């Protein structure tokens, strides 16, 4: 996570070869990107940030609600860290 001067949240999603073949890596990135898109739609407090997320193999077997819950917990932690840094 880095602060950005662009005034918006930018997202990079990575999935290494350990995640699987090209099809599995692409699926993992799509699933993670969609979960973040849904979660960030309701978050305006984060401000301009650059986020880098790494998909792990477990995402291929997780349900959509499990992925959304995990993303939500992670972004909650990021928001707490940001508020702590501003003090």
C-alpha positions as CSV (number, residue, x, y, z in Angstrom):
1,X,0.0,0.0,0.0
2,X,1.4,3.4,-1.0
3,X,-0.2,6.8,-1.1
4,X,-1.0,8.1,-4.5
5,X,-1.1,11.6,-5.9
6,X,-3.7,10.7,-8.5
7,X,-6.8,11.1,-6.3
8,X,-8.0,7.6,-6.7
9,X,-7.4,4.0,-5.6
10,X,-5.3,2.0,-8.0
11,X,-5.2,-1.8,-7.8
12,X,-2.6,-4.3,-9.0
13,X,-3.4,-8.0,-8.7
14,X,-0.7,-10.6,-9.0
15,X,-0.9,-14.4,-9.2
16,X,2.4,-16.3,-9.4
17,X,3.0,-19.7,-11.0
18,X,2.4,-21.4,-7.7
19,X,-1.3,-20.5,-8.2
20,X,-1.5,-22.8,-11.2
21,X,-1.4,-22.6,-15.0
22,X,-2.4,-19.6,-17.0
23,X,-6.1,-20.3,-16.8
24,X,-6.0,-20.7,-13.0
25,X,-3.9,-17.6,-12.5
26,X,-6.3,-15.5,-14.7
27,X,-9.3,-16.9,-12.8
28,X,-7.7,-16.1,-9.5
29,X,-6.9,-12.5,-10.6
30,X,-10.5,-12.0,-11.9
31,X,-12.1,-13.4,-8.7
32,X,-9.9,-11.2,-6.5
33,X,-10.4,-8.1,-8.7
34,X,-14.2,-8.5,-8.6
35,X,-14.2,-9.0,-4.8
36,X,-12.2,-5.8,-4.4
37,X,-14.4,-3.9,-6.8
38,X,-17.5,-4.8,-4.9
39,X,-15.9,-3.9,-1.6
40,X,-14.4,-0.6,-2.6
41,X,-17.7,0.6,-4.1
42,X,-18.8,1.2,-0.5
43,X,-15.5,2.6,0.8
44,X,-14.7,6.3,0.3
45,X,-12.6,6.7,3.4
46,X,-9.4,5.2,1.9
47,X,-8.5,8.1,-0.2
48,X,-5.9,7.8,-2.9
49,X,-3.9,4.6,-2.5
50,X,-2.0,2.1,-4.6
51,X,-2.9,-1.4,-3.5
52,X,-1.1,-4.5,-4.5
53,X,-2.8,-7.9,-3.9
54,X,-1.4,-11.3,-4.4
55,X,-3.8,-14.2,-5.2
56,X,-3.0,-17.5,-3.6
57,X,-4.0,-21.0,-4.8
58,X,-6.8,-21.3,-2.1
59,X,-8.8,-18.6,-4.0
60,X,-9.5,-21.1,-6.7
61,X,-11.4,-23.3,-4.3
62,X,-13.1,-20.6,-2.2
63,X,-16.6,-19.5,-2.6
64,X,-17.4,-15.9,-3.7
65,X,-18.7,-15.0,-0.2
66,X,-15.5,-16.3,1.4
67,X,-13.4,-14.3,-1.0
68,X,-15.4,-11.1,-0.3
69,X,-15.1,-11.7,3.4
70,X,-11.3,-12.1,3.2
71,X,-11.0,-9.0,1.0
72,X,-13.2,-7.0,3.4
73,X,-11.0,-8.1,6.4
74,X,-7.9,-7.1,4.5
75,X,-9.2,-3.7,3.5
76,X,-10.4,-3.1,7.0
77,X,-6.9,-3.6,8.2
78,X,-5.6,-1.3,5.5
79,X,-8.1,1.4,6.6
80,X,-7.1,1.0,10.3
81,X,-3.4,1.3,9.3
82,X,-4.1,4.4,7.3
83,X,-6.1,6.0,10.2
84,X,-3.3,5.2,12.6
85,X,-0.6,6.7,10.3
86,X,-2.6,10.0,10.0
87,X,-2.4,10.6,13.8
